[in-house]
């Protein structure tokens, strides 16, 4: 409708030029704007104001001649002159009705134009500071940036969308220098704390989703229900079958670059190295880390304990237990016999910390982990959300002691928040495979 009003005003100016009131070469194009006050109408133009000098008459007098020269239009109900010479247009109530057939005919192409005439334009949006986390604001910028790019495309522009990955410049140098200073500093114990994120890169699921469901009869049990002492007491055969299925999934996975890097770290750091892992998949030991310097604070799915706790330590699962255990497969009598305690004959249990159990020193190195956190000179947290108490306790001790902590995770987590509040350490947004080999290499040079 704005273009229709502009067309009417342009024709009126051309008519005044034909009547020798204006010189065609001196006509200045009018500006059509939405009326700022609805009581003044729908649209307004300054055509008389900007052309009065060329016409050698007062703006209001020229406005009267322009109004008289306006072509008739069913879309315009009234035209009024306001102030020193503004022309206001009031649209008819049915003015937009005529657009409906046009909209129906043109469909998605309605409103498009070639105003951009194929000119090239680059729209940069969402570009985030890589030294900090992505936020909700970046998501909002993504929507706004894409809308702007689409509007430009709809008006004939050749649009290039760009996400500027700011991996250079002063901020990146400051981040690198900060991390290097942290890595140069420690001469004491370096505590590595790993969670599910490092194993996810080997293809091991968390078993909190559909991968962890286990059907007993007509009921589906979730991981939080199966991984309990209560469930073991009620249906030990099914709990063992579920864990053997999980063990098969873990055994089908191989250690990744981050696991292998931590093996190199242990070889280089020796007694200064300690690995505290929440993962029960055994990938750290299979990669080559020593049991002596690896605290498996949630257990290891390749080990079992006596359900009566008569053994002094967990023992490896016996030979003859199939490593390929299909989901839903039940145990037979011979397999159950192999899972009995070799000392007292009671049925063994998976060496895993269950949801209705607590940490202890004998099985899960609880006090040893706390003591390590109290003496560490650097703590590196890799791929954990901090959903369990002992890992968060380790992070809290580090923050209270003002010990530098490096946090590696794709997203901010409670540990990165501890770093932010304490101002000691760094949050490295990314995966374990991206950062752990780099950190191990940097520590090797110290």
ABEGO torsion letter per residue (X at the ends): XAAAAAAAAAAAAAAAAAAGABBAAABBBBBBBBBABAAAEABBBAAAAAAAAAAGBBAAAAAAAAAAABBBBAABABBBBBEAGBBBBBBBAAAAAAAAAAAAAAEAABGBBAAAGGBBBBBBBGBBBAABBBBAAAAAAAAAAAAAAAAAAAAGBBBBBBBBBBABEAAAAAAAAAAAAAAAABABBBBBBBBAAAAAAAGBBAGABAAABBBBEABBBBAAAABBAAAAAABAAAAAAAAAAAAAAAAABBBBAAAAAAAAAAAAAEAABBBBBABAAGAAAAAGBBAAABBBAAEBAABBBBAAGABABBBBBBBGBBABBBBGBBBBAAAAAAABBAAAGBBBBBBBBBAABBBBAAAAGAAAAAAAAAABABBBBBGBAGABAAAAAAAAAAAAAGBBBBBBBABBBAAAAAAAAAGBEBBBBEBAAAAAAAAAAAAAAX
